[in-house]
Amino acid sequence: MPPSNARARLAGVECLLWAIEHRVELQELAVQCADRDELQGSLKRLHQFDDGQCNFVMSLSVSHMTRKQQAYLKEERDQLRQELGLDTH
């Protein structure tokens, strides 16, 4: 995978893992927002996410929260970090 694509994918995977780990906080934020645009603005303001990262977080489905899927995402994150020469921990 070209480095720019790997960086973008890594950012997305890390956002998904963040959303899973902070699912209660994310749910509370979502129910307080009037609509998707307000939620996106809140994610940008509170967590410095860009548009792509917001889309990853807001499109998260419950099926991504299973232990198996989390393990897959963590493995993918570690592989991307290794590919990019970044620390895997």
N, C-alpha and C positions, 0 to 999 in steps of 0.2 A: 504494500500500500504506500503511495507517495506520502512523504512527511506531512504535507498540509492536510491531506485526507485523514491521516492517522491522528493528527492533533485535534481535528474537528470531531472525529469519532471518539477519541479519549475524553474530550470535554463533554460529549453527550452521555457516555457511559458513566462518567463521574457524577453528572447531574442526576441520572437515574438512581445511582446508588445513594446519593444525598437524599433524594426524594423518598426512597424506601426507608432510610434511617430516620428521617424526619417526617414520616407520614402523618403523625398526629398533628404536628405543627402546621404542616401543609394543608391538611384538611380544615383546621381551624381558620387559617388564612383564607382558604377558598370560600368557606361559608360566610365569611364577613364581607366578601367582595360582591359588588352588584353584578358583574359580568366577567367574561374572559379577559377583556381589555384591562379592567381594573386589577384582576389577578396578575396578569403579565406585568403591569406597571409596579405592583407590589413586589413581585419576585425580583424585578430589576433593581428597585430601590433598596430592598432589604438584603438581597443576596448578591447583588452585582452580576446577575445573569444577563447574557445577551439574548437576542430574539431566538436564536437557535436553541440555546439552553432552556429558555422558557418553554419552547415547544416540546422539547424532550420531557420536561417535568410535567407539563400539563397534559401530555398524551399518555402518561403512565397508566397502565391498566393493572387491575389486581393480580392478573396472571404473572406479572413481572415481580410480584412480591413473594413468590414461593422460594423456599430455601434453594431448590435446584436452580431457579433462574438467577437468584442472587449469586450463587457460586459461579455460574456461567459468566455473569457480568464482571465479577471480581477477577476471574481468570482472563477474560478479554482485556480488562483494564491493565492487568500485570503484563500481558503480552504486548499491548500497545506501548506501555511505558518502556519496556525492554527494547522494543523496536525503535523507539525515539531516543534511547540512551538515557532515560530518566530513572530515578530511584524507584524501585518497585514496592517500597514500604512507606 
